[in-house]
Structure formats: C-alpha cells, structure tokens
Amino acid sequence: MIPHRLRRSLTALAGASLLLILLSVAVVAHAELDTISPADKSSGPPPQQIVGTFIQNLDPAKSNFRVVNPANGVVAEGGEVDSNNPRRMTLSLSPLAPGVYTIRWTTVSTEDGELDRGETTFTVVAASASPSATPVPSASAALSASPSAAPASALPSLAPSPSPSGGSGTTTSSTDALIPIVAVLVILALLGLWLRRGRGRRAA
C-alpha cells in the first residue's frame, strides 16, 4: 500500500500540474498578434494599409486597429476582419507624413471571448527627390546654336562668268569680216593700176 503521506504528496503534485496546464491554456487562449505589416520598428515609404494576423479567430465587432502619429493624434482607426480568414484584419490608410507612428491593436477572440491588446511602431521616411532630367534642346534651339549659313555671295559661283563685250570672240569675228573687204580693195586697186597702164600704152 502507498503510505498516506506519499499519497498526499502525489495528489498535490498532480493538482499543481493541472493548474499550470490550465494557466498555460488560458494565456495562449488570447487572440494575440502573430504578424503585422508594416513590421514592428520598420522604416520605409508610407504604407497603404495595416495588415495583421492573429493566433485566434477575431470578433469583427470588438477588434480594431488605431494608428497614432508622433503628436499622439489618431490618424486612422477601425479594421476589417477577412470573412475568408477570420484571423486576418486590415485597415486602409490615407497618405502619411514622415515620422514615427504607433499601431495599437485590440482583439477579442470568438473562441473564448478573451480580450487582448498590444502595440507596434513603424517609421515613414520621406521619399528622396529624383534627379531632374537633363533638358533636351529643342530643334529651334539647336538650329540657333549652329553657325549661320554662309551668305550666297560668299559661295563660289559655279556658272561661268560671261565674257565682257568686245572680248576676243567679237574681235575675231570683226577680223574675219574685214579680210574679204581688204582683199576686194586690193583687187580693185590692182585692176585700176592695170587699166591705167593699158591706157598709157595706147596713148603712146
């Protein structure tokens, strides 16, 4: 037989173990946060929404997000539990200015009705200014920048310049026209001289 004192000790140990198990189940039973976007203590551009997943199904009427700005002002509040995934809740956001923001979440589990709360933070970083594009010169500017075309007078003339009046061509034509006239005059002179001689001989 088991001694009475040992039996009491085993009973107390079993009771303590059962109590620890029940306490562990009670602690895990809350709809605690599993993941969240933006992640806790992250930095980046302004997010468009808050997305959180939890370890238990959420009560849509009693679960929500609250986003607080650096001045402790509420910039967004509420949340929508996904009908296809009751452990997922989202909250749409308006554009946020640079700064540190706090997400405060409150959940109530539909599995045991337990309430849970917590908070995370994220930082919105100002977008860096993109370098200005190099201006492309317009066609008119390119034309104005190019050297002006040389005036027509500066370009060499390809057409042959006309010969001046009274040039070599005209002189040659005049000479050719005078040769027959001189020849006729010479012939007439010789003919007149011959006639004179003939008359002189007859007179003698």
C-alpha positions as a printed NumPy array, in Angstrom:
array([[   0.   ,    0.   ,    0.   ],
       [   1.074,    3.593,   -0.673],
       [   1.781,    5.458,    2.521],
       [  -0.73 ,    8.207,    3.331],
       [   1.933,   10.945,    3.279],
       [   3.191,    9.873,   -0.155],
       [  -0.351,    9.744,   -1.468],
       [  -0.969,   13.309,   -0.321],
       [   2.245,   14.458,   -1.988],
       [   1.296,   12.823,   -5.311],
       [  -2.163,   14.366,   -5.154],
       [  -0.711,   17.837,   -4.512],
       [   1.755,   17.392,   -7.393],
       [  -0.987,   16.317,   -9.776],
       [  -3.124,   19.289,   -8.749],
       [  -0.263,   21.725,   -9.279],
       [   0.488,   20.249,  -12.69 ],
       [  -3.149,   20.552,  -13.736],
       [  -3.226,   24.159,  -12.546],
       [  -0.117,   25.   ,  -14.594],
       [  -1.653,   23.399,  -17.677],
       [  -4.865,   25.385,  -17.228],
       [  -2.905,   28.621,  -16.747],
       [  -0.882,   27.933,  -19.898],
       [  -4.046,   27.291,  -21.886],
       [  -5.572,   30.498,  -20.519],
       [  -2.515,   32.545,  -21.522],
       [  -2.393,   31.106,  -25.042],
       [  -6.144,   31.455,  -25.461],
       [  -5.98 ,   35.214,  -26.222],
       [  -6.158,   36.386,  -29.845],
       [  -2.55 ,   37.53 ,  -29.75 ],
       [  -0.733,   39.144,  -32.641],
       [   1.112,   36.772,  -34.947],
       [   2.382,   39.012,  -37.815],
       [   1.854,   42.646,  -38.819],
       [   2.672,   44.821,  -41.812],
       [   4.426,   47.218,  -41.69 ],
       [   6.658,   45.223,  -39.383],
       [   7.417,   46.442,  -35.869],
       [  10.218,   49.08 ,  -35.808],
       [  10.489,   49.072,  -39.615],
       [  11.16 ,   52.108,  -41.831],
       [  10.024,   52.862,  -45.358],
       [   7.621,   54.783,  -47.597],
       [   4.068,   55.478,  -46.398],
       [   2.104,   52.181,  -46.212],
       [  -1.298,   51.96 ,  -47.858],
       [  -2.778,   49.711,  -45.19 ],
       [  -2.184,   47.892,  -41.911],
       [  -2.411,   44.097,  -42.154],
       [  -2.341,   41.936,  -39.024],
       [  -2.764,   38.209,  -38.438],
       [  -3.62 ,   36.71 ,  -35.042],
       [  -3.474,   33.265,  -33.429],
       [  -7.246,   33.01 ,  -32.917],
       [ -10.395,   33.987,  -34.797],
       [ -11.387,   37.608,  -34.24 ],
       [ -14.679,   39.142,  -33.261],
       [ -15.177,   41.806,  -36.014],
       [ -17.349,   43.973,  -33.76 ],
       [ -14.757,   44.161,  -30.964],
       [ -11.403,   44.02 ,  -32.779],
       [  -9.704,   47.053,  -34.311],
       [  -6.517,   48.984,  -35.108],
       [  -5.682,   52.533,  -34.054],
       [  -2.817,   54.396,  -35.746],
       [  -1.328,   57.303,  -33.775],
       [   1.015,   59.977,  -35.191],
       [   4.088,   61.496,  -33.441],
       [   1.845,   64.125,  -31.8  ],
       [  -0.31 ,   61.325,  -30.304],
       [  -3.175,   62.132,  -32.648],
       [  -5.255,   59.338,  -34.129],
       [  -4.848,   59.307,  -37.926],
       [  -6.747,   56.066,  -38.627],
       [  -8.975,   53.745,  -36.628],
       [ -11.022,   50.63 ,  -37.307],
       [ -10.333,   47.447,  -39.164],
       [ -11.982,   44.823,  -41.334],
       [ -11.789,   41.131,  -40.471],
       [ -11.434,   38.916,  -43.528],
       [ -14.538,   36.743,  -43.934],
       [ -12.441,   34.013,  -45.538],
       [  -9.746,   34.222,  -42.868],
       [ -11.167,   35.431,  -39.51 ],
       [  -7.652,   35.661,  -38.064],
       [  -6.677,   38.424,  -40.52 ],
       [  -7.591,   42.1  ,  -40.073],
       [  -6.778,   45.092,  -42.329],
       [  -7.091,   48.864,  -42.07 ],
       [  -6.709,   51.202,  -45.076],
       [  -4.616,   54.349,  -44.593],
       [  -4.534,   57.81 ,  -46.1  ],
       [  -1.105,   59.149,  -47.167],
       [   1.061,   59.64 ,  -44.06 ],
       [   3.633,   62.371,  -43.495],
       [   7.181,   61.381,  -42.491],
       [   7.51 ,   60.446,  -38.827],
       [   7.174,   57.65 ,  -36.268],
       [   3.725,   56.057,  -35.951],
       [   2.271,   53.665,  -33.375],
       [  -0.2  ,   50.883,  -34.155],
       [  -2.379,   49.992,  -31.193],
       [  -4.437,   46.854,  -31.686],
       [  -7.314,   45.435,  -29.669],
       [  -8.734,   41.958,  -30.262],
       [ -11.464,   39.79 ,  -28.827],
       [ -11.359,   36.072,  -29.595],
       [ -14.531,   34.393,  -30.797],
       [ -13.172,   31.116,  -29.453],
       [ -13.112,   32.057,  -25.754],
       [ -14.174,   35.732,  -25.656],
       [ -10.792,   36.84 ,  -24.251],
       [  -9.633,   40.449,  -24.757],
       [  -6.043,   41.254,  -25.76 ],
       [  -4.149,   44.45 ,  -26.565],
       [  -0.716,   45.448,  -27.833],
       [   1.184,   47.971,  -29.954],
       [   3.929,   48.186,  -32.566],
       [   5.7  ,   51.112,  -34.268],
       [   6.906,   51.988,  -37.747],
       [   8.625,   54.995,  -39.336],
       [   7.597,   56.759,  -42.537],
       [  10.626,   58.034,  -44.441],
       [  10.408,   60.982,  -46.836],
       [  10.85 ,   59.965,  -50.458],
       [  14.165,   61.128,  -51.891],
       [  13.881,   63.685,  -54.668],
       [  14.532,   62.144,  -58.057],
       [  17.29 ,   63.837,  -60.096],
       [  15.948,   66.28 ,  -62.616],
       [  16.093,   65.101,  -66.17 ],
       [  18.694,   66.704,  -68.425],
       [  16.832,   69.153,  -70.664],
       [  16.865,   68.181,  -74.333],
       [  17.474,   71.171,  -76.603],
       [  14.641,   71.819,  -78.979],
       [  15.115,   71.775,  -82.708],
       [  14.867,   75.575,  -82.89 ],
       [  17.494,   75.96 ,  -80.178],
       [  19.771,   73.518,  -81.984],
       [  19.385,   75.487,  -85.19 ],
       [  20.049,   78.801,  -83.477],
       [  23.133,   77.351,  -81.783],
       [  24.59 ,   76.061,  -85.07 ],
       [  26.737,   78.513,  -87.108],
       [  24.729,   80.563,  -89.566],
       [  24.892,   79.562,  -93.19 ],
       [  27.397,   81.446,  -95.295],
       [  25.814,   84.173,  -97.448],
       [  25.226,   83.354, -101.046],
       [  27.777,   85.958, -102.086],
       [  30.5  ,   84.128, -100.149],
       [  29.914,   80.871, -102.038],
       [  31.958,   80.395, -105.216],
       [  29.884,   80.729, -108.355],
       [  29.858,   77.558, -110.396],
       [  28.375,   79.193, -113.524],
       [  30.959,   80.598, -115.954],
       [  31.016,   84.365, -115.943],
       [  30.033,   85.896, -119.272],
       [  32.881,   87.355, -121.334],
       [  32.902,   91.148, -121.437],
       [  31.637,   92.933, -124.543],
       [  34.331,   93.489, -127.129],
       [  36.203,   90.434, -125.98 ],
       [  38.269,   88.014, -128.012],
       [  35.217,   86.413, -129.608],
       [  33.958,   89.704, -131.059],
       [  37.457,   90.766, -132.244],
       [  37.91 ,   87.515, -134.131],
       [  34.553,   87.938, -135.866],
       [  35.402,   91.521, -136.952],
       [  38.792,   90.44 , -138.291],
       [  37.2  ,   87.631, -140.258],
       [  34.688,   90.099, -141.762],
       [  37.432,   92.661, -142.737],
       [  39.633,   90.148, -144.625],
       [  37.313,   89.824, -147.668],
       [  36.816,   93.593, -147.806],
       [  40.574,   94.251, -147.826],
       [  41.04 ,   91.584, -150.483],
       [  38.378,   93.205, -152.701],
       [  40.01 ,   96.626, -152.266],
       [  43.426,   95.227, -153.182],
       [  41.998,   93.552, -156.254],
       [  40.223,   96.783, -157.279],
       [  43.443,   98.762, -156.808],
       [  45.433,   96.286, -158.903],
       [  42.673,   96.334, -161.542],
       [  42.713,  100.162, -161.642],
       [  46.501,  100.17 , -161.898],
       [  46.36 ,   97.689, -164.773],
       [  43.741,   99.754, -166.586],
       [  45.872,  102.859, -166.257],
       [  48.847,  101.111, -167.73 ],
       [  46.771,   99.856, -170.615],
       [  45.516,  103.343, -171.375],
       [  49.048,  104.749, -171.262],
       [  50.305,  102.247, -173.741],
       [  47.5  ,  103.061, -176.151],
       [  48.168,  106.725, -175.93 ],
       [  51.833,  106.213, -176.719]])
